[in-house]
Amino acid sequence: MTALAFSLAALEAIPALLRAGADAGGFASRAATALSAMQAAGRDPTDAEWAALNAQIAALRGRLDG
């Protein structure tokens, strides 16, 4: 998947994170840092970066569901 898909996944998660009272600012900052690294290297996200993003979203959404 592309860096654009990565950024869209991160952006789409923010409203739910805000509703959950999660640290949406910190989440967005971490996603921006990852995207900057991808851009600097001229590459798309690795499987590990996708896994980390999905884990962060799941953990923060867990607060909403809990």
Beta strands, then each sheet from edge to edge (+ up, - down):
end
